[in-house]
Amino acid sequence: MVLQYKKKVGGRWTKYSGKDKIKGSVNNYDFRLLNEDKTKVLVEKGSYAKVMKRFKQIEFFKHRK
């Protein structure tokens, strides 16, 4: 899965590489989650907490037997 972010005001979607790489707080950005091929949006734009919550749910069920 690919996590992307962009400024709430505008800009382009960029691959998220960690909190220390972005300027300012994560509250100033929108996030989204895509599949590995970047063909399907798994989570529409939202807050960091919302997107990460869904990311953890997907990972849990993906590795569950």
Secondary structure as GFF3:
##gff-version 3
##sequence-region A 1 65
A	DSSP	beta_strand	2	7	.	.	.	ID=ss1
A	DSSP	beta_strand	14	15	.	.	.	ID=ss2
A	DSSP	three_ten_helix	19	21	.	.	.	ID=ss3
A	DSSP	three_ten_helix	26	28	.	.	.	ID=ss4
A	DSSP	beta_strand	29	34	.	.	.	ID=ss5
A	DSSP	beta_strand	41	46	.	.	.	ID=ss6
A	DSSP	alpha_helix	48	63	.	.	.	ID=ss7
###
